[in-house]
Amino acid sequence: MTFRNLVFGNPGGSTPGADFGLLILRWVAGLSLAFAHGMAKLPPSAGFMSGVRHMGFPLPEVFAWAATFSEFLGGVLVALGLLTRPAALF
């Protein structure tokens, strides 16, 4: 498997029904992540930053914002199908 196929996917020979099912799954998973987890943290609250600080992360404000953006923007990217694998990684 090449790096390009790993990151951007592989053009497959799936059926239209399978493609539609995966589309619905991608929408549900991505939008759930974006709006149930990411949107609730926008902007990161003092309590969330305090929790990040207590976990021992250096620069808790930066890591709190990074977590918020990775959940919100990553979920939106997954739902749209743009850079799905890197977005899901974050």
C-alpha angles and dihedrals in degrees: 000000000000125000091246093055091047093052102035102026132244125275101244137186098242125151123257090248092054091047091052092048091051090048091055091045091050092049094048095045095043098044092043090054093045099046104027096044111013100040091050089059097048107138101016110247125228089251092055091048089048090052090051089049091051090052087063101249116154113235094018093189091058093046092047091054091045091053091048094049094043091053097043102036093034091054092049091049091050091049091050093044093237115142087340098172098048090043091051090048092058 
